[in-house]
């Protein structure tokens, strides 16, 4: 029997929550004299007797976060055989929330971590969309989940940001007749490229309004129908060469366009995986 106290952390996930609580409590009792040993991802009741037997070889007690009732019951039963004190960190909070919310918990391990991972994926995708917005850096094209093509004022940037909220890394590339598009877009599988088009009259109206907000006259070449038709024709030729799907965004909300983009992307991913 070793003299130094040991706190065993047993969890059906990574065990960070229980360890933080245990260390915070131990700090009130000269926490440096206590060892903390984490045993993560315990999801099988048959694992528990061996873990408890190991803990019994030390001057120990067990703190645990186990959402499945059968795991908790097995742990308490096995610990009682060795007179080991157990501390259930999660259940009191679950019971209180059941009373407060009037609903049952999911009883799914690791949800906090999954939520954290989802948040960080959204942040990463948002940073990606900003970095590779409006063709700033063609190197982002081959790194992207989706590349959005389109002429000016077809909502490429809002669409990229909306997709980022869905954890999709989107780069967007403006198509201008005077500027050759990056060759990288032709190296991607078609499902990873989506073209945006729009009715000439709609684009004319949008661009005229844009010029007004900039304090410019609405008869500038940027908003002329001749220029718009030239740009749309050029963009169509590039999208045809890329072999990508094309979405008409005339009078469409960003959410509606994004839904179609995601459908194209995930269908393409599934087909690629089948092959």
C-alpha positions as CSV (number, residue, x, y, z in Angstrom):
1,X,0.0,0.0,0.0
2,X,1.5,3.3,-1.0
3,X,1.0,6.2,1.3
4,X,0.6,9.1,-1.2
5,X,-3.2,9.7,-1.8
6,X,-4.4,9.1,-5.3
7,X,-7.5,10.4,-6.9
8,X,-8.7,8.2,-9.7
9,X,-10.8,10.0,-12.4
10,X,-13.0,7.6,-14.3
11,X,-14.9,8.9,-17.2
12,X,-16.8,7.7,-20.3
13,X,-15.3,10.6,-22.2
14,X,-11.9,12.3,-21.9
15,X,-12.4,13.0,-18.1
16,X,-11.3,16.7,-18.2
17,X,-14.3,17.9,-16.2
18,X,-13.8,15.5,-13.3
19,X,-10.1,16.2,-13.2
20,X,-10.6,19.9,-13.0
21,X,-13.1,19.5,-10.2
22,X,-10.8,17.1,-8.3
23,X,-7.7,19.3,-8.7
24,X,-9.7,22.4,-7.6
25,X,-10.9,20.5,-4.5
26,X,-7.4,19.0,-3.8
27,X,-5.8,22.5,-3.9
28,X,-7.7,23.3,-0.7
29,X,-5.8,20.4,1.0
30,X,-2.3,21.0,-0.2
31,X,-3.1,19.5,-3.6
32,X,0.5,19.0,-4.5
33,X,0.6,15.9,-2.2
34,X,-2.2,14.2,-4.2
35,X,-1.7,12.2,-7.4
36,X,-4.5,12.4,-10.0
37,X,-4.8,9.5,-12.4
38,X,-7.3,9.8,-15.2
39,X,-8.9,6.7,-16.8
40,X,-10.8,8.0,-19.9
41,X,-13.3,6.4,-22.3
42,X,-14.7,3.7,-19.9
43,X,-17.8,2.5,-21.8
44,X,-17.9,-1.2,-20.9
45,X,-19.0,-2.4,-17.5
46,X,-16.5,-5.2,-17.7
47,X,-13.7,-2.7,-17.6
48,X,-14.7,-1.4,-14.2
49,X,-13.7,-4.3,-11.8
50,X,-10.1,-4.2,-13.1
51,X,-9.9,-0.4,-12.7
52,X,-11.2,-0.5,-9.2
53,X,-8.9,-3.3,-8.2
54,X,-6.0,-1.2,-9.4
55,X,-7.2,1.8,-7.4
56,X,-7.5,-0.4,-4.3
57,X,-3.7,-0.9,-4.4
58,X,-3.3,2.7,-3.4
59,X,-4.6,5.0,-0.7
60,X,-7.3,6.3,-3.2
61,X,-10.7,7.5,-3.8
62,X,-12.6,7.7,-7.1
63,X,-14.3,10.7,-8.8
64,X,-16.3,9.9,-11.9
65,X,-18.4,11.3,-14.7
66,X,-20.3,8.4,-16.2
67,X,-23.6,9.2,-17.9
68,X,-24.8,5.5,-18.3
69,X,-26.6,4.3,-15.1
70,X,-25.3,0.7,-15.5
71,X,-21.7,2.0,-15.5
72,X,-22.3,4.1,-12.3
73,X,-24.0,1.2,-10.5
74,X,-21.1,-1.2,-11.4
75,X,-18.5,1.3,-10.2
76,X,-20.2,2.0,-6.9
77,X,-20.7,-1.8,-6.3
78,X,-17.1,-2.6,-7.1
79,X,-15.7,0.3,-5.0
80,X,-17.7,-0.8,-2.0
81,X,-15.9,-4.2,-2.0
82,X,-12.7,-2.3,-1.2
83,X,-14.3,0.4,1.0
84,X,-13.2,3.0,-1.6
85,X,-15.0,6.4,-1.4
86,X,-16.6,7.4,-4.7
87,X,-17.7,10.8,-5.8
88,X,-20.3,11.2,-8.6
89,X,-19.6,14.6,-10.1
90,X,-22.2,14.6,-12.9
91,X,-25.4,12.9,-11.6
92,X,-26.4,15.6,-9.1
93,X,-26.3,18.2,-11.8
94,X,-28.2,15.9,-14.2
95,X,-30.9,15.3,-11.6
96,X,-31.3,19.0,-10.9
97,X,-31.6,19.8,-14.6
98,X,-34.2,17.0,-15.0
99,X,-36.3,18.7,-12.3
100,X,-35.6,22.2,-13.7
101,X,-36.1,21.5,-17.4
102,X,-38.7,18.7,-17.1
103,X,-36.9,16.6,-19.8
104,X,-34.6,13.6,-19.9
105,X,-30.9,13.9,-20.7
106,X,-29.4,12.3,-23.8
107,X,-27.0,10.1,-21.7
108,X,-24.5,10.4,-24.5
109,X,-20.8,10.6,-23.4
110,X,-18.5,13.4,-24.6
111,X,-21.2,15.9,-25.7
112,X,-19.3,18.9,-24.2
113,X,-16.2,18.0,-26.2
114,X,-18.3,17.5,-29.3
115,X,-19.8,20.9,-28.9
116,X,-16.3,22.4,-28.4
117,X,-15.0,20.7,-31.5
118,X,-18.0,21.9,-33.5
119,X,-17.3,25.5,-32.3
120,X,-13.7,25.4,-33.2
121,X,-14.5,23.9,-36.7
122,X,-16.8,26.8,-37.3
123,X,-14.1,29.3,-36.2
124,X,-11.6,27.7,-38.5
125,X,-14.0,27.7,-41.4
126,X,-14.8,31.4,-40.8
127,X,-11.1,32.3,-40.7
128,X,-10.6,30.3,-43.9
129,X,-13.5,32.1,-45.7
130,X,-12.1,35.5,-44.7
131,X,-8.5,34.6,-45.8
132,X,-9.6,33.3,-49.1
133,X,-12.4,35.7,-49.9
134,X,-12.7,37.3,-53.3
135,X,-9.7,35.4,-54.8
136,X,-7.2,37.0,-52.5
137,X,-5.0,33.9,-52.4
138,X,-5.4,31.1,-55.0
139,X,-3.5,28.7,-52.7
140,X,-6.7,28.4,-50.8
141,X,-8.6,26.8,-53.7
142,X,-7.0,23.4,-53.3
143,X,-7.5,23.5,-49.5
144,X,-11.2,24.4,-49.7
145,X,-14.1,22.1,-49.3
146,X,-16.1,24.3,-51.7
147,X,-15.0,26.9,-54.2
148,X,-17.6,29.5,-55.2
149,X,-17.4,31.1,-58.7
150,X,-19.3,34.1,-59.9
151,X,-19.3,37.7,-61.2
152,X,-19.4,40.6,-58.8
153,X,-22.5,41.0,-56.6
154,X,-23.7,37.4,-56.8
155,X,-23.4,37.1,-53.0
156,X,-20.2,35.0,-53.0
157,X,-18.9,36.4,-49.8
158,X,-22.2,36.0,-47.7
159,X,-22.5,32.5,-49.1
160,X,-19.0,31.6,-48.0
161,X,-19.6,32.9,-44.5
162,X,-22.9,31.1,-44.2
163,X,-21.2,27.8,-45.3
164,X,-18.5,28.5,-42.7
165,X,-21.2,28.4,-40.0
166,X,-22.0,24.9,-41.3
167,X,-18.3,24.0,-40.8
168,X,-17.5,24.1,-44.6
169,X,-14.3,25.8,-45.7
170,X,-15.3,27.9,-48.7
171,X,-13.1,30.0,-50.9
172,X,-14.6,32.3,-53.6
173,X,-13.3,33.5,-56.8
174,X,-14.6,36.5,-58.8
175,X,-14.9,36.0,-62.5
176,X,-13.8,39.0,-64.6
177,X,-13.3,38.8,-68.4
178,X,-10.0,40.8,-68.2
179,X,-8.5,38.4,-65.6
180,X,-7.8,34.7,-66.2
181,X,-9.2,32.6,-63.4
182,X,-6.7,30.5,-61.3
183,X,-5.8,27.2,-62.9
184,X,-6.4,25.5,-59.6
185,X,-10.2,25.6,-60.1
186,X,-9.8,23.2,-63.1
187,X,-7.9,20.7,-61.0
188,X,-10.8,20.1,-58.5
189,X,-13.5,17.5,-58.8
190,X,-16.7,19.2,-60.2
191,X,-18.6,18.7,-56.9
192,X,-16.1,20.9,-55.1
193,X,-16.8,23.9,-57.4
194,X,-20.1,25.7,-57.6
195,X,-20.9,28.6,-60.0
196,X,-23.4,31.4,-59.2
197,X,-25.3,33.1,-62.0
198,X,-28.1,35.6,-62.0
199,X,-30.6,37.3,-64.3
200,X,-29.0,40.3,-66.1
201,X,-31.9,42.6,-65.0
202,X,-31.5,41.6,-61.4
203,X,-27.7,42.1,-61.5
204,X,-28.2,45.5,-63.2
205,X,-30.5,46.6,-60.3
206,X,-28.2,45.3,-57.6
207,X,-25.2,47.0,-59.2
208,X,-27.0,50.3,-59.7
209,X,-27.9,50.3,-56.0
210,X,-24.3,49.5,-55.1
211,X,-23.1,52.5,-57.1
212,X,-25.5,54.7,-55.3
213,X,-24.3,53.6,-51.9
214,X,-20.7,54.4,-53.0
215,X,-21.9,57.9,-54.1
216,X,-21.3,57.2,-57.8
217,X,-23.6,57.7,-60.8
218,X,-25.6,54.6,-61.8
219,X,-24.6,55.0,-65.5
220,X,-21.1,53.7,-64.8
221,X,-19.9,50.8,-67.0
222,X,-20.0,48.5,-64.0
223,X,-23.8,48.6,-64.0
224,X,-24.4,48.8,-67.8
225,X,-26.3,46.0,-69.4
226,X,-23.7,45.5,-72.0
227,X,-21.0,45.0,-69.4
228,X,-23.2,42.7,-67.4
229,X,-24.0,40.4,-70.4
230,X,-20.3,40.2,-71.2
231,X,-19.4,39.2,-67.7
232,X,-22.2,36.6,-67.4
233,X,-21.2,35.1,-70.7
234,X,-17.6,34.9,-69.7
235,X,-18.5,33.4,-66.3
236,X,-20.7,30.8,-68.0
237,X,-17.8,29.7,-70.2
238,X,-15.5,29.3,-67.2
239,X,-18.1,27.3,-65.3
240,X,-18.6,25.1,-68.3
241,X,-14.9,24.4,-68.5
242,X,-14.8,23.6,-64.8
243,X,-17.7,21.2,-65.3
244,X,-19.4,22.5,-62.1
245,X,-23.0,22.9,-61.1
246,X,-24.5,26.3,-61.6
247,X,-27.0,27.9,-59.3
248,X,-29.2,30.9,-60.4
249,X,-29.3,33.2,-57.3
250,X,-31.8,35.6,-58.7
251,X,-34.2,36.5,-55.8
252,X,-32.8,33.7,-53.7
253,X,-31.9,34.1,-50.0
254,X,-28.4,33.1,-49.0
255,X,-29.8,30.2,-46.9
256,X,-31.6,28.8,-50.0
257,X,-28.5,28.9,-52.1
258,X,-26.4,27.4,-49.3
259,X,-28.8,24.5,-49.0
260,X,-28.4,23.7,-52.7
261,X,-24.6,24.0,-52.4
262,X,-24.5,21.6,-49.5
263,X,-26.7,19.2,-51.4
264,X,-24.3,19.2,-54.3
265,X,-21.2,18.9,-52.1
266,X,-22.4,16.1,-49.9
267,X,-23.8,14.1,-52.8
268,X,-20.4,14.4,-54.5
269,X,-18.6,13.3,-51.4
270,X,-20.8,10.3,-51.1
271,X,-20.3,9.3,-54.7
272,X,-16.5,9.8,-54.4
273,X,-16.4,7.6,-51.4
274,X,-18.4,4.8,-53.2
275,X,-15.8,4.8,-55.9
